[in-house]
Amino acid sequence: MDCFVELRSASPRNDILKRHLKRIAATLVFGAAICSAARAELQPGDSLPASVTGAAGIPPIAGRVVLLDFWASWCAPCKASFPAFARLHEEFAARGLVIIAIGIDEKEPAHEAFLKKTRPPFFTMRDTGKAIVAAVRPPAMPTSYLFGRDGRLRSVHTGFHGRQTEAELREQLEALLKEEG
């Protein structure tokens, strides 16, 4: 109660506090709008963006199930996800799974050191021009997008939650790989 009384009183200190509270509230509203826009960028049913399909070196994906993952070398959950993705690649690649891991690191040495340490058996690349990350706008690191053989987005996995995420992906992959292209 005293807090409200103080804020209503006309003192320079309270005016400063009011301005800071307004800035904080505006920042939170603006941040929520940005996060909301980022999550709304790629929706289930959408196609794989042209910035991905047209990127140099992308493996053939027509008629295949695609797991598109965004990662960074500084991201602890990303480090945890790579062994799981390696297991999924080993289990499902022969049946039509393609994993494309897009690194967003600014500095190439950090990107390369991560890959040297994790040694992924699946396709990886660094989004140097940020064209892919700008088109997809993942809300967090890591974020994985699962596309069916028809090229349409089926599910989004924000973050990596260990065995839970791996089990969810395995179940979804089983179903998607059974579908006709």
N, C-alpha and C positions, 0 to 999 in steps of 0.2 A: 504494500500500500504506500509506503514511504517513497518508493521508486516512482510511482505515478505522480505523487505530489511534487517531487523534485523535478521531474521532467516538465511539468506544467509551469514551474516557476521560471521567471525570466532571468536566468543567469547565463553568462557567456559559456560556462562549462556545460550546461544543459543544452544550449544551442548546438554546441559541437557534438555532443552525444546524439542529439536528434539527427543531425546531418549524417553522422556515421551510420546510424541505424537505417536511415533512408537509403544510403548507398549499399549497405549490406542487403537490404530487402530487394533493391533493384538488381543487384548482382545475382541474387538467388533466382529471381524471376527470369532474368536474361539467360542464366545458365540452364535453367529448366527448359526454356524454349529451344536452346541449342541442342541439348540432349534429346529432346523430343523430335526435333528435325532430323538429327542424325539417325535415330532409330527408325524413323519413317522413310528413310531414303530407299532401302531395299526391302520389299515386302514379299511374303510367300506368294508364289505365282509369277514373280518377275523373272526375267531372263538374266543370264550371266552378262554383265556389262561388256560392251565392246572393248573397253580399255583392258579387260582381262583376255578376251578371246583374240585380240589383235596384238597382244604383247609378244615380243620376240622370245622365241624358245619355248613357248607354251606347248606342252605335249598335246597330241590329238585328244579332243574331248567329245566329239560328235557321237551321240548314242551311248555315252558313258555317264556314270554317276560321278559327280565332282564334289570334293570336299575342298572348299576355298577357305584357307586359314590366314588370318592376319596376326603377326607376331612381332616382337621386338626383343633384342638381346638383353635389355635391362628388366624384362618382365619375368618374374618368378613363375607364375602359372604357365607362361609360354615354355619355359624350360621343362616344366613337368609334363606338358602336353606332347612334346616331340617323341618320347619313347612310346607313348600310347598311339600316336599317329603311325609310328614305325610298325607297331604290331598290327594295326588296322590295314596298313599298306600290304604287309606280308600276307595277311589273311584274305584280303579282298581284291587286290590288284589284278590277279588273273581272271577274276569274274567281271571286271569292268570298272573298278574304282580308280579314279585319278585324284591324287592329292596335290594341290597347288598351295604352297606356303609362301605368302608374300611378307617379306621383312620390310619394316618401315624405318629402320635405323637411318639416321642422318649420316653417320660416319661408316664408311665401308669397312675399316678394320674391326669395329665392334661386330658388324654383321658377319664377316668372315670368321672371326674367332668363335662366335656362337656356332656356326655351321661346322667348324673344325672339331669342336668339342662334342656336338650332338651327332654328327655324321648321319643325317637323315637319308633314308633310301628312296624318298619321294622327291618330287620336283620342288625346288625353292628358287626364289629370286628376290632381288632388292628393288623396291619401288622408288628408284632414284628421282624421278620427276614428280612423284606423288599423284600421278594421274589415276592410278587404280584406287588408292585410298580415298581420293577426292570423289570418285564415282560411287564407291560403295559406302563410305563413311561409317566404318565400324565404331560402335559406341564405346568399346573398351578393348584392352589387349589382354588376352587374345580374344578374338571373335571368329567363329567358324560358321560358314554358310554351306549347307548341304543341298545340292542340285540333283534332280532326278535325271534319268536318261533323256527325258524330253527337254532338258535344258532349263527347267523352271525351278525356282527356289522352293524348297520344301520345308526347311527348318533353319533356325539360327540358334547358335549356342554362344552366349556371351560369357566370357570367362572360361576357366577350365577347373573342374571340381573333381579331379582325380578319377577314381574308378566309376563314380556315378556318371560323369560325362562320357567316359569311354564305353560304358554299358549302354547308355542311351544312343550313342552313335552306332554301336554295333547292331543294336536292334533296328534302328532306322536303315542302316546299310543293308541288312538282310532283306528287308521289305523292298527297298528301292532297286536292289540288284535283281529281284525276281520280276520286276515290271518290264514290259516290252518297251523298246525305244521309240 
